[in-house]
């Protein structure tokens, strides 16, 4: 690009995928709009998926023309590729998996799952992965008294797990009766293995639509704490709701904070989010929250927020009350904590692109605890 008499350059769009950025560049080139792609030195052959890491720049005087061209490109592209990843936009929840470790937190997650299953008309499975000395011998921590025979030891472990499941179900049955949920189809299953891998395999093989899990286990040192839930969230291809021990299911109108970067995956995630929670209340309140870096005043941001809001509101105007916020904050986790403290919120939602927040929630340092995770359910969608 020439300096065009030193007219300022502005970002007209940001992309996650380089191929989409070059597609947009081609459209601008064909309409003789000078432009340039800035992708922070990424190697196209290696780095092809960097959330909002690729900027398409134009001269400020060409901004409105460029926005119009890219809007037309988006209409054509989306019409030709309405669902390129095969994702169901009207997301149906028929089967819910609830991984449990028999802790108080797991029991609270199971109670929450019962209400979701009731609202969705879904069946629910309580699933426990028990220690298997044959599959994972290095994880043994003297939890059980081993017999001399491995087979006898495994039988003891299986029986221990079954007894724990029976006690868990008996306790849950009381809650089911108290809340008039006896009509629900509740299943149980026990499998030996490594917890996170076994759960992910089970979800794929049995075609579950939603995972509801406690966000920590029996104690902070328990092998379930943080790592298993965090691993499931990062790898599972179905939505996950992580339930804190002190969180309670709310029957009334829900308010959800959705953290966004205004990417295409956010639009798909919002479809799923609304599909999951929409029947729970006559109207759903969603506060769409975006964090920008200090000094990031690109006209693209305002335009993207406006387009995103129009697109979502037009689709769900009869069911969802949407509000949009942009907060200037370098530390997103701290910013979210502050936002939750100053706004009414029942649930937090985001995609796996927000790994920095997810890591802070499930593996916080001693000096930087994330306050909201102690009471607010977190919904995460695969991006």
ROMARVO-446416 format. One record per residue (C-alpha): residue number from 1; residue in one letter; x, y, z. Coordinates in steps of 0.05 Angstrom, whole numbers, always signed. Example, Ala and Ser with C-alpha at 12.3 -4.5 7.8 and 13.67 -1.06 7.14 Angstrom:
! ROMARVO-446416
+------+------+--------+--------+--------+
: resi : resn :      x :      y :      z :
+------+------+--------+--------+--------+
:    1 :    A :   +246 :    -90 :   +156 :
:    2 :    S :   +273 :    -21 :   +143 :
+------+------+--------+--------+--------+
END
This chain:
! ROMARVO-446416
+------+------+--------+--------+--------+
: resi : resn :      x :      y :      z :
+------+------+--------+--------+--------+
:    1 :    X :     +0 :     +0 :     +0 :
:    2 :    X :    +24 :    +70 :    -15 :
:    3 :    X :    +18 :   +123 :    +38 :
:    4 :    X :    -42 :   +156 :     +4 :
:    5 :    X :    -17 :   +224 :    +28 :
:    6 :    X :     -9 :   +193 :    +97 :
:    7 :    X :    -83 :   +180 :   +107 :
:    8 :    X :    -90 :   +139 :   +172 :
:    9 :    X :    -99 :    +64 :   +166 :
:   10 :    X :   -156 :    +31 :   +205 :
:   11 :    X :   -178 :    -41 :   +216 :
:   12 :    X :   -240 :    -55 :   +176 :
:   13 :    X :   -244 :   -128 :   +199 :
:   14 :    X :   -210 :   -179 :   +243 :
:   15 :    X :   -207 :   -253 :   +229 :
:   16 :    X :   -189 :   -318 :   +262 :
:   17 :    X :   -173 :   -355 :   +198 :
:   18 :    X :   -122 :   -331 :   +146 :
:   19 :    X :   -160 :   -360 :    +88 :
:   20 :    X :   -221 :   -318 :   +106 :
:   21 :    X :   -177 :   -256 :   +111 :
:   22 :    X :   -148 :   -268 :    +42 :
:   23 :    X :   -218 :   -280 :    +14 :
:   24 :    X :   -238 :   -211 :    +41 :
:   25 :    X :   -174 :   -180 :    +13 :
:   26 :    X :   -192 :   -209 :    -56 :
:   27 :    X :   -260 :   -176 :    -54 :
:   28 :    X :   -229 :   -108 :    -36 :
:   29 :    X :   -175 :   -116 :    -89 :
:   30 :    X :   -228 :   -130 :   -142 :
:   31 :    X :   -263 :    -65 :   -123 :
:   32 :    X :   -197 :    -26 :   -124 :
:   33 :    X :   -197 :    -12 :    -50 :
:   34 :    X :   -125 :    -10 :    -24 :
:   35 :    X :   -116 :    -57 :    +35 :
:   36 :    X :    -66 :    -97 :    +74 :
:   37 :    X :    -68 :   -158 :   +119 :
:   38 :    X :    -30 :   -156 :   +185 :
:   39 :    X :    -23 :   -223 :   +218 :
:   40 :    X :    +33 :   -211 :   +268 :
:   41 :    X :    +85 :   -252 :   +231 :
:   42 :    X :    +44 :   -316 :   +230 :
:   43 :    X :    +66 :   -372 :   +184 :
:   44 :    X :     +5 :   -389 :   +141 :
:   45 :    X :    +26 :   -462 :   +136 :
:   46 :    X :    +29 :   -470 :   +211 :
:   47 :    X :    -15 :   -419 :   +246 :
:   48 :    X :    -84 :   -418 :   +214 :
:   49 :    X :   -128 :   -408 :   +275 :
:   50 :    X :   -113 :   -348 :   +319 :
:   51 :    X :   -174 :   -316 :   +351 :
:   52 :    X :   -181 :   -246 :   +322 :
:   53 :    X :   -106 :   -246 :   +309 :
:   54 :    X :   -110 :   -224 :   +236 :
:   55 :    X :   -128 :   -152 :   +217 :
:   56 :    X :   -149 :   -126 :   +149 :
:   57 :    X :   -130 :    -53 :   +142 :
:   58 :    X :   -155 :     +1 :    +95 :
:   59 :    X :   -146 :    +76 :    +90 :
:   60 :    X :   -194 :   +113 :   +134 :
:   61 :    X :   -224 :   +150 :    +75 :
:   62 :    X :   -244 :    +82 :    +44 :
:   63 :    X :   -273 :    +53 :   +109 :
:   64 :    X :   -347 :    +59 :    +93 :
:   65 :    X :   -337 :    +32 :    +22 :
:   66 :    X :   -296 :    -27 :    +48 :
:   67 :    X :   -348 :    -43 :   +102 :
:   68 :    X :   -402 :    -44 :    +48 :
:   69 :    X :   -361 :    -91 :     +4 :
:   70 :    X :   -346 :   -139 :    +61 :
:   71 :    X :   -419 :   -139 :    +83 :
:   72 :    X :   -438 :   -162 :    +12 :
:   73 :    X :   -383 :   -214 :    +14 :
:   74 :    X :   -410 :   -240 :    +80 :
:   75 :    X :   -480 :   -247 :    +52 :
:   76 :    X :   -455 :   -286 :     -9 :
:   77 :    X :   -406 :   -329 :    +32 :
:   78 :    X :   -458 :   -346 :    +86 :
:   79 :    X :   -510 :   -363 :    +33 :
:   80 :    X :   -462 :   -410 :     -2 :
:   81 :    X :   -435 :   -438 :    +64 :
:   82 :    X :   -494 :   -433 :   +113 :
:   83 :    X :   -464 :   -484 :   +160 :
:   84 :    X :   -394 :   -503 :   +137 :
:   85 :    X :   -377 :   -541 :   +201 :
:   86 :    X :   -442 :   -581 :   +203 :
:   87 :    X :   -462 :   -549 :   +270 :
:   88 :    X :   -535 :   -553 :   +290 :
:   89 :    X :   -560 :   -482 :   +301 :
:   90 :    X :   -626 :   -503 :   +332 :
:   91 :    X :   -591 :   -545 :   +384 :
:   92 :    X :   -632 :   -603 :   +412 :
:   93 :    X :   -614 :   -632 :   +480 :
:   94 :    X :   -640 :   -703 :   +486 :
:   95 :    X :   -584 :   -735 :   +527 :
:   96 :    X :   -546 :   -704 :   +586 :
:   97 :    X :   -484 :   -735 :   +616 :
:   98 :    X :   -466 :   -719 :   +689 :
:   99 :    X :   -396 :   -742 :   +707 :
:  100 :    X :   -392 :   -751 :   +783 :
:  101 :    X :   -340 :   -768 :   +836 :
:  102 :    X :   -392 :   -774 :   +893 :
:  103 :    X :   -371 :   -707 :   +923 :
:  104 :    X :   -418 :   -654 :   +950 :
:  105 :    X :   -402 :   -612 :   +888 :
:  106 :    X :   -420 :   -671 :   +843 :
:  107 :    X :   -486 :   -678 :   +880 :
:  108 :    X :   -502 :   -605 :   +869 :
:  109 :    X :   -485 :   -613 :   +794 :
:  110 :    X :   -532 :   -673 :   +791 :
:  111 :    X :   -589 :   -633 :   +822 :
:  112 :    X :   -578 :   -577 :   +772 :
:  113 :    X :   -577 :   -628 :   +715 :
:  114 :    X :   -644 :   -657 :   +738 :
:  115 :    X :   -678 :   -590 :   +727 :
:  116 :    X :   -646 :   -580 :   +659 :
:  117 :    X :   -667 :   -650 :   +638 :
:  118 :    X :   -737 :   -635 :   +662 :
:  119 :    X :   -742 :   -571 :   +622 :
:  120 :    X :   -712 :   -602 :   +559 :
:  121 :    X :   -749 :   -669 :   +564 :
:  122 :    X :   -681 :   -703 :   +562 :
:  123 :    X :   -654 :   -767 :   +592 :
:  124 :    X :   -596 :   -762 :   +641 :
:  125 :    X :   -538 :   -808 :   +658 :
:  126 :    X :   -497 :   -807 :   +721 :
:  127 :    X :   -428 :   -830 :   +701 :
:  128 :    X :   -368 :   -848 :   +744 :
:  129 :    X :   -298 :   -867 :   +723 :
:  130 :    X :   -263 :   -909 :   +776 :
:  131 :    X :   -189 :   -921 :   +784 :
:  132 :    X :   -165 :   -981 :   +743 :
:  133 :    X :    -96 :  -1006 :   +764 :
:  134 :    X :    -88 :  -1041 :   +698 :
:  135 :    X :   -103 :   -980 :   +654 :
:  136 :    X :    -71 :   -927 :   +699 :
:  137 :    X :    -24 :   -959 :   +749 :
:  138 :    X :    +16 :   -895 :   +762 :
:  139 :    X :    -44 :   -858 :   +790 :
:  140 :    X :    -53 :   -904 :   +849 :
:  141 :    X :    -51 :   -865 :   +915 :
:  142 :    X :    -68 :   -917 :   +967 :
:  143 :    X :   -142 :   -902 :   +959 :
:  144 :    X :   -160 :   -975 :   +963 :
:  145 :    X :   -131 :  -1035 :  +1000 :
:  146 :    X :   -105 :  -1081 :   +946 :
:  147 :    X :   -110 :  -1156 :   +951 :
:  148 :    X :    -53 :  -1199 :   +928 :
:  149 :    X :    -89 :  -1213 :   +864 :
:  150 :    X :    -99 :  -1157 :   +813 :
:  151 :    X :   -166 :  -1187 :   +793 :
:  152 :    X :   -189 :  -1188 :   +866 :
:  153 :    X :   -164 :  -1116 :   +874 :
:  154 :    X :   -202 :  -1094 :   +812 :
:  155 :    X :   -265 :  -1129 :   +837 :
:  156 :    X :   -258 :  -1092 :   +903 :
:  157 :    X :   -251 :  -1025 :   +867 :
:  158 :    X :   -311 :  -1039 :   +823 :
:  159 :    X :   -353 :  -1059 :   +883 :
:  160 :    X :   -331 :   -997 :   +920 :
:  161 :    X :   -352 :   -954 :   +861 :
:  162 :    X :   -419 :   -989 :   +855 :
:  163 :    X :   -433 :   -980 :   +929 :
:  164 :    X :   -416 :   -906 :   +924 :
:  165 :    X :   -462 :   -899 :   +863 :
:  166 :    X :   -519 :   -934 :   +900 :
:  167 :    X :   -512 :   -886 :   +959 :
:  168 :    X :   -508 :   -826 :   +912 :
:  169 :    X :   -571 :   -847 :   +874 :
:  170 :    X :   -608 :   -862 :   +939 :
:  171 :    X :   -593 :   -791 :   +964 :
:  172 :    X :   -612 :   -761 :   +896 :
:  173 :    X :   -677 :   -800 :   +896 :
:  174 :    X :   -699 :   -762 :   +958 :
:  175 :    X :   -687 :   -696 :   +921 :
:  176 :    X :   -724 :   -722 :   +860 :
:  177 :    X :   -785 :   -739 :   +901 :
:  178 :    X :   -784 :   -673 :   +938 :
:  179 :    X :   -783 :   -635 :   +872 :
:  180 :    X :   -834 :   -677 :   +834 :
:  181 :    X :   -784 :   -702 :   +783 :
:  182 :    X :   -801 :   -777 :   +787 :
:  183 :    X :   -820 :   -778 :   +713 :
:  184 :    X :   -748 :   -766 :   +690 :
:  185 :    X :   -707 :   -822 :   +658 :
:  186 :    X :   -644 :   -829 :   +701 :
:  187 :    X :   -589 :   -878 :   +682 :
:  188 :    X :   -523 :   -896 :   +715 :
:  189 :    X :   -457 :   -925 :   +688 :
:  190 :    X :   -389 :   -942 :   +716 :
:  191 :    X :   -326 :   -952 :   +675 :
:  192 :    X :   -254 :   -961 :   +697 :
:  193 :    X :   -201 :   -917 :   +666 :
:  194 :    X :   -170 :   -848 :   +664 :
:  195 :    X :   -226 :   -800 :   +681 :
:  196 :    X :   -219 :   -745 :   +628 :
:  197 :    X :   -205 :   -792 :   +570 :
:  198 :    X :   -260 :   -841 :   +589 :
:  199 :    X :   -312 :   -786 :   +596 :
:  200 :    X :   -295 :   -756 :   +528 :
:  201 :    X :   -297 :   -824 :   +494 :
:  202 :    X :   -363 :   -840 :   +528 :
:  203 :    X :   -395 :   -775 :   +505 :
:  204 :    X :   -374 :   -787 :   +432 :
:  205 :    X :   -394 :   -860 :   +430 :
:  206 :    X :   -462 :   -851 :   +463 :
:  207 :    X :   -477 :   -785 :   +426 :
:  208 :    X :   -492 :   -740 :   +486 :
:  209 :    X :   -514 :   -669 :   +473 :
:  210 :    X :   -494 :   -635 :   +538 :
:  211 :    X :   -446 :   -647 :   +596 :
:  212 :    X :   -462 :   -620 :   +666 :
:  213 :    X :   -406 :   -628 :   +716 :
:  214 :    X :   -383 :   -600 :   +783 :
:  215 :    X :   -324 :   -552 :   +777 :
:  216 :    X :   -285 :   -586 :   +832 :
:  217 :    X :   -283 :   -651 :   +869 :
:  218 :    X :   -277 :   -677 :   +940 :
:  219 :    X :   -221 :   -629 :   +959 :
:  220 :    X :   -171 :   -581 :   +928 :
:  221 :    X :   -120 :   -637 :   +924 :
:  222 :    X :   -168 :   -687 :   +893 :
:  223 :    X :   -150 :   -711 :   +823 :
:  224 :    X :   -218 :   -685 :   +800 :
:  225 :    X :   -204 :   -614 :   +822 :
:  226 :    X :   -195 :   -567 :   +765 :
:  227 :    X :   -154 :   -610 :   +718 :
:  228 :    X :   -208 :   -661 :   +697 :
:  229 :    X :   -263 :   -609 :   +687 :
:  230 :    X :   -215 :   -562 :   +652 :
:  231 :    X :   -191 :   -619 :   +606 :
:  232 :    X :   -262 :   -639 :   +589 :
:  233 :    X :   -280 :   -566 :   +573 :
:  234 :    X :   -220 :   -558 :   +527 :
:  235 :    X :   -232 :   -623 :   +488 :
:  236 :    X :   -307 :   -638 :   +488 :
:  237 :    X :   -345 :   -620 :   +425 :
:  238 :    X :   -411 :   -613 :   +461 :
:  239 :    X :   -432 :   -555 :   +507 :
:  240 :    X :   -411 :   -562 :   +580 :
:  241 :    X :   -442 :   -530 :   +642 :
:  242 :    X :   -393 :   -529 :   +702 :
:  243 :    X :   -432 :   -522 :   +767 :
:  244 :    X :   -400 :   -492 :   +830 :
:  245 :    X :   -416 :   -524 :   +897 :
:  246 :    X :   -454 :   -463 :   +922 :
:  247 :    X :   -494 :   -452 :   +858 :
:  248 :    X :   -569 :   -463 :   +858 :
:  249 :    X :   -616 :   -476 :   +800 :
:  250 :    X :   -661 :   -416 :   +786 :
:  251 :    X :   -730 :   -428 :   +758 :
:  252 :    X :   -746 :   -355 :   +745 :
:  253 :    X :   -721 :   -309 :   +690 :
:  254 :    X :   -648 :   -318 :   +676 :
:  255 :    X :   -594 :   -267 :   +663 :
:  256 :    X :   -533 :   -293 :   +625 :
:  257 :    X :   -467 :   -257 :   +612 :
:  258 :    X :   -436 :   -280 :   +546 :
:  259 :    X :   -363 :   -261 :   +535 :
:  260 :    X :   -350 :   -249 :   +461 :
:  261 :    X :   -299 :   -229 :   +409 :
:  262 :    X :   -354 :   -223 :   +356 :
:  263 :    X :   -329 :   -283 :   +318 :
:  264 :    X :   -371 :   -331 :   +276 :
:  265 :    X :   -363 :   -384 :   +330 :
:  266 :    X :   -396 :   -335 :   +379 :
:  267 :    X :   -458 :   -331 :   +335 :
:  268 :    X :   -463 :   -407 :   +334 :
:  269 :    X :   -451 :   -411 :   +409 :
:  270 :    X :   -506 :   -360 :   +422 :
:  271 :    X :   -554 :   -402 :   +381 :
:  272 :    X :   -538 :   -462 :   +424 :
:  273 :    X :   -540 :   -422 :   +489 :
:  274 :    X :   -609 :   -396 :   +473 :
:  275 :    X :   -633 :   -464 :   +451 :
:  276 :    X :   -610 :   -495 :   +516 :
:  277 :    X :   -640 :   -444 :   +563 :
:  278 :    X :   -697 :   -413 :   +523 :
:  279 :    X :   -753 :   -460 :   +548 :
:  280 :    X :   -734 :   -447 :   +620 :
:  281 :    X :   -765 :   -377 :   +623 :
:  282 :    X :   -813 :   -334 :   +582 :
:  283 :    X :   -755 :   -289 :   +565 :
:  284 :    X :   -680 :   -295 :   +569 :
:  285 :    X :   -635 :   -237 :   +586 :
:  286 :    X :   -566 :   -240 :   +554 :
:  287 :    X :   -512 :   -188 :   +566 :
:  288 :    X :   -460 :   -194 :   +511 :
:  289 :    X :   -393 :   -171 :   +539 :
:  290 :    X :   -331 :   -153 :   +498 :
:  291 :    X :   -264 :   -133 :   +527 :
:  292 :    X :   -220 :    -86 :   +487 :
:  293 :    X :   -148 :    -67 :   +498 :
:  294 :    X :   -132 :     +3 :   +521 :
:  295 :    X :   -127 :    +51 :   +463 :
:  296 :    X :   -163 :     +4 :   +415 :
:  297 :    X :   -209 :    +55 :   +383 :
:  298 :    X :   -217 :    +23 :   +314 :
:  299 :    X :   -282 :    +41 :   +278 :
:  300 :    X :   -286 :    -33 :   +263 :
:  301 :    X :   -305 :    -49 :   +335 :
:  302 :    X :   -366 :     -4 :   +335 :
:  303 :    X :   -388 :    -30 :   +267 :
:  304 :    X :   -378 :   -103 :   +288 :
:  305 :    X :   -417 :    -94 :   +352 :
:  306 :    X :   -474 :    -61 :   +315 :
:  307 :    X :   -478 :   -115 :   +261 :
:  308 :    X :   -473 :   -171 :   +313 :
:  309 :    X :   -528 :   -140 :   +354 :
:  310 :    X :   -575 :   -131 :   +295 :
:  311 :    X :   -563 :   -202 :   +270 :
:  312 :    X :   -576 :   -235 :   +338 :
:  313 :    X :   -635 :   -190 :   +357 :
:  314 :    X :   -669 :   -202 :   +290 :
:  315 :    X :   -665 :   -277 :   +300 :
:  316 :    X :   -686 :   -281 :   +373 :
:  317 :    X :   -724 :   -217 :   +385 :
:  318 :    X :   -785 :   -254 :   +411 :
:  319 :    X :   -746 :   -294 :   +463 :
:  320 :    X :   -684 :   -255 :   +483 :
:  321 :    X :   -670 :   -187 :   +513 :
:  322 :    X :   -600 :   -170 :   +491 :
:  323 :    X :   -553 :   -116 :   +518 :
:  324 :    X :   -483 :   -103 :   +492 :
:  325 :    X :   -424 :    -78 :   +532 :
:  326 :    X :   -352 :    -62 :   +514 :
:  327 :    X :   -303 :    -56 :   +572 :
:  328 :    X :   -232 :    -31 :   +566 :
:  329 :    X :   -191 :    -80 :   +606 :
:  330 :    X :   -124 :   -114 :   +595 :
:  331 :    X :   -136 :   -167 :   +649 :
:  332 :    X :   -200 :   -200 :   +623 :
:  333 :    X :   -209 :   -246 :   +683 :
:  334 :    X :   -205 :   -186 :   +731 :
:  335 :    X :   -252 :   -147 :   +685 :
:  336 :    X :   -303 :   -203 :   +685 :
:  337 :    X :   -300 :   -209 :   +760 :
:  338 :    X :   -315 :   -134 :   +765 :
:  339 :    X :   -371 :   -138 :   +714 :
:  340 :    X :   -405 :   -195 :   +751 :
:  341 :    X :   -399 :   -157 :   +816 :
:  342 :    X :   -434 :    -96 :   +787 :
:  343 :    X :   -487 :   -129 :   +743 :
:  344 :    X :   -540 :   -181 :   +757 :
:  345 :    X :   -518 :   -248 :   +730 :
:  346 :    X :   -541 :   -320 :   +739 :
:  347 :    X :   -497 :   -355 :   +687 :
:  348 :    X :   -432 :   -340 :   +650 :
:  349 :    X :   -420 :   -367 :   +580 :
:  350 :    X :   -363 :   -366 :   +530 :
:  351 :    X :   -327 :   -408 :   +478 :
:  352 :    X :   -262 :   -446 :   +486 :
:  353 :    X :   -227 :   -388 :   +451 :
:  354 :    X :   -227 :   -355 :   +520 :
:  355 :    X :   -175 :   -403 :   +548 :
:  356 :    X :   -144 :   -351 :   +593 :
:  357 :    X :   -208 :   -343 :   +632 :
:  358 :    X :   -221 :   -418 :   +635 :
:  359 :    X :   -151 :   -431 :   +661 :
:  360 :    X :   -159 :   -378 :   +714 :
:  361 :    X :   -225 :   -409 :   +737 :
:  362 :    X :   -201 :   -480 :   +744 :
:  363 :    X :   -128 :   -471 :   +760 :
:  364 :    X :   -124 :   -405 :   +799 :
:  365 :    X :    -60 :   -383 :   +832 :
:  366 :    X :    -60 :   -372 :   +908 :
:  367 :    X :    -57 :   -296 :   +898 :
:  368 :    X :   -108 :   -291 :   +842 :
:  369 :    X :   -173 :   -326 :   +857 :
:  370 :    X :   -231 :   -316 :   +809 :
:  371 :    X :   -289 :   -296 :   +853 :
:  372 :    X :   -347 :   -309 :   +807 :
:  373 :    X :   -332 :   -383 :   +797 :
:  374 :    X :   -353 :   -399 :   +868 :
:  375 :    X :   -427 :   -386 :   +854 :
:  376 :    X :   -440 :   -377 :   +779 :
:  377 :    X :   -450 :   -436 :   +731 :
:  378 :    X :   -403 :   -431 :   +671 :
:  379 :    X :   -427 :   -453 :   +602 :
:  380 :    X :   -372 :   -467 :   +551 :
:  381 :    X :   -380 :   -482 :   +477 :
:  382 :    X :   -328 :   -514 :   +432 :
:  383 :    X :   -300 :   -463 :   +383 :
+------+------+--------+--------+--------+
END
